[in-house]
Amino acid sequence: MSPVVAILLLAAGLSEAAGRLLPVVARLSGVSHARVVSLLLAGAIVDGAVFALWPLSAWAVAGLVLPTSASDEAALVWTPGLAAPLVLAGVLAFPLLGPLLHLVLMVGVGAGLAGALATVAGVGWWEAAGCVTIAGIALGVSVEAVRRLVVKLNTRRAPEPVA
């Protein structure tokens, strides 16, 4: 992975983390700046890693379900052109349009990945789009489960009143 792509994926992870975290922090009172920054950086690293795994996961799914003609050495990788739109992932921060814009962005990036996978693997675009979709959904569900677990572990419970 080139340094430009790594920086783009980290910026995309930061954008995604900011889009998810800042609306929540805006509703909370008394959260320290250090805690917000640490959560933002941790989220950026996790989301950047998930973005980095997307083409590799799609390639693995394609290898499992499709008769690919390419070798393992020609695996699907991010290019600056494919990764650049992910920097806009922070559109989640918009209260009403955020989820719709995020879905449109992910579908657009996924379509780009599907075209690249179809070319590299020597399969049709629709088959490649199915592999990219399966990989994206699996990664999305996995990271959402981890997010919910982290929230559950970091939520303070109110003490029960003594009667």
TIVEX-897276 format. One record per residue (C-alpha): residue in three letters; x, y, z. Coordinates in Angstrom, 1 decimal. Layout:
<marfis>
     r     east    north       up
   Ala        X        Y        Z
...
</marfis>
This chain:
<marfis>
     r     east    north       up
   Met      0.0      0.0      0.0
   Ser      1.4      3.4     -1.0
   Pro      1.9      6.1      1.6
   Val     -0.7      8.3     -0.2
   Val     -3.3      5.5      0.0
   Ala     -2.5      4.9      3.7
   Ile     -2.9      8.6      4.5
   Leu     -6.2      8.7      2.5
   Leu     -7.5      5.7      4.4
   Leu     -6.5      7.2      7.7
   Ala     -8.2     10.5      6.8
   Ala    -11.3      8.5      5.7
   Gly    -11.3      6.7      9.1
   Leu    -11.0     10.1     10.9
   Ser    -13.8     11.5      8.8
   Glu    -16.0      8.4      9.6
   Ala    -15.1      8.5     13.3
   Ala    -15.9     12.2     13.4
   Gly    -19.2     11.7     11.7
   Arg    -20.2      9.1     14.2
   Leu    -18.7     10.6     17.4
   Leu    -19.2     14.3     17.2
   Pro    -23.1     14.2     17.1
   Val    -23.0     12.0     20.2
   Val    -20.4     14.2     22.0
   Ala    -22.5     17.3     21.2
   Arg    -25.4     15.9     23.3
   Leu    -23.2     15.0     26.3
   Ser    -22.0     17.4     28.9
   Gly    -18.9     17.3     30.9
   Val    -16.9     15.2     28.4
   Ser    -13.2     16.1     28.5
   His    -11.4     17.2     25.4
   Ala     -8.7     14.5     26.0
   Arg    -11.4     11.8     26.0
   Val    -13.0     13.1     22.8
   Val     -9.6     13.3     21.0
   Ser     -8.6      9.8     22.2
   Leu    -12.0      8.3     21.1
   Leu    -11.6     10.1     17.8
   Leu     -8.1      8.8     17.1
   Ala     -9.1      5.3     18.1
   Gly    -12.1      5.5     15.9
   Ala     -9.9      6.8     13.0
   Ile     -7.5      3.9     13.3
   Val    -10.3      1.3     13.5
   Asp    -12.3      2.7     10.7
   Gly     -9.2      3.2      8.5
   Ala     -8.3     -0.4      9.1
   Val    -11.8     -1.5      8.1
   Phe    -11.6      0.5      5.0
   Ala     -8.2     -1.0      4.2
   Leu     -9.6     -4.5      4.6
   Trp    -12.6     -3.9      2.3
   Pro    -10.8     -4.7     -1.0
   Leu     -8.9     -7.6      0.6
   Ser    -12.1     -9.1      1.9
   Ala    -13.8     -8.7     -1.5
   Trp    -10.9    -10.4     -3.1
   Ala    -11.2    -13.3     -0.6
   Val    -14.9    -13.6     -1.2
   Ala    -14.3    -13.6     -4.9
   Gly    -11.7    -16.4     -4.5
   Leu    -14.2    -18.5     -2.5
   Val    -17.3    -18.1     -4.7
   Leu    -16.1    -17.2     -8.2
   Pro    -13.9    -19.0    -10.6
   Thr    -11.3    -16.3    -10.9
   Ser     -8.6    -16.3    -13.5
   Ala     -6.1    -14.1    -11.8
   Ser     -3.4    -15.2     -9.4
   Asp     -3.1    -14.3     -5.8
   Glu     -0.3    -11.9     -6.7
   Ala     -2.7     -9.6     -8.5
   Ala     -5.0     -9.1     -5.5
   Leu     -7.3     -6.1     -5.4
   Val     -5.7     -3.1     -3.7
   Trp     -6.7      0.5     -3.0
   Thr     -5.5      3.2     -5.4
   Pro     -5.7      6.9     -4.6
   Gly     -8.5      7.3     -7.0
   Leu    -10.6      4.6     -5.4
   Ala     -9.8      5.7     -1.8
   Ala    -10.2      9.5     -2.2
   Pro    -14.1      9.6     -2.0
   Leu    -13.9      7.8      1.4
   Val    -12.5     11.0      2.9
   Leu    -16.1     12.4      2.6
   Ala    -17.4      9.7      5.0
   Gly    -18.0     12.3      7.7
   Val    -21.3     13.2      6.0
   Leu    -22.8     11.0      8.8
   Ala    -22.6     14.2     11.0
   Phe    -25.6     15.7      9.1
   Pro    -28.6     14.9     11.2
   Leu    -31.3     14.1      8.6
   Leu    -29.3     13.6      5.4
   Gly    -26.3     11.9      6.9
   Pro    -27.3      8.2      6.7
   Leu    -28.6      8.7      3.1
   Leu    -25.5     10.5      1.9
   His    -23.3      7.9      3.7
   Leu    -25.1      5.1      1.9
   Val    -24.8      6.9     -1.5
   Leu    -21.1      7.4     -0.8
   Met    -20.5      3.8      0.1
   Val    -22.4      2.5     -2.9
   Gly    -20.3      4.8     -5.1
   Val    -17.0      3.6     -3.6
   Gly    -18.2      0.0     -3.8
   Ala    -19.1      0.4     -7.5
   Gly    -15.5      1.6     -8.1
   Leu    -14.1     -1.4     -6.1
   Ala    -16.4     -3.7     -8.1
   Gly    -15.1     -2.4    -11.4
   Ala    -11.5     -2.8    -10.2
   Leu    -12.3     -6.3     -8.9
   Ala    -13.9     -7.3    -12.1
   Thr    -10.8     -6.2    -14.0
   Val     -8.3     -7.9    -11.7
   Ala    -10.2    -11.1    -11.2
   Gly    -11.5    -11.5    -14.8
   Val    -15.1    -11.8    -13.8
   Gly    -18.3     -9.9    -14.6
   Trp    -19.1     -6.6    -13.0
   Trp    -22.2     -7.9    -11.2
   Glu    -20.4    -10.9     -9.7
   Ala    -17.7     -8.5     -8.5
   Ala    -20.3     -6.1     -7.1
   Gly    -21.8     -9.0     -5.2
   Cys    -18.4     -9.9     -3.7
   Val    -17.8     -6.3     -2.7
   Thr    -21.2     -6.0     -1.2
   Ile    -20.9     -9.1      0.8
   Ala    -17.4     -8.0      2.1
   Gly    -18.7     -4.5      2.9
   Ile    -21.7     -5.8      4.8
   Ala    -19.7     -8.3      6.7
   Leu    -17.1     -5.7      7.7
   Gly    -19.8     -3.2      8.6
   Val    -21.7     -5.6     10.8
   Ser    -18.4     -6.6     12.5
   Val    -17.3     -3.1     13.3
   Glu    -20.8     -2.1     14.4
   Ala    -20.8     -5.1     16.9
   Val    -17.4     -3.9     18.2
   Arg    -18.7     -0.3     18.5
   Arg    -21.7     -1.5     20.5
   Leu    -19.6     -3.6     22.8
   Val    -17.2     -0.7     23.4
   Val    -20.2      1.6     24.2
   Lys    -21.7     -1.0     26.5
   Leu    -18.4     -1.5     28.4
   Asn    -17.8      2.3     28.7
   Thr    -21.2      3.3     29.8
   Arg    -21.5      4.1     33.5
   Arg    -24.5      2.8     35.2
   Ala    -26.3      5.0     37.6
   Pro    -26.2      3.8     41.2
   Glu    -29.4      2.3     42.4
   Pro    -31.1      4.3     45.1
   Val    -31.0      2.9     48.6
   Ala    -34.5      2.7     50.0
</marfis>
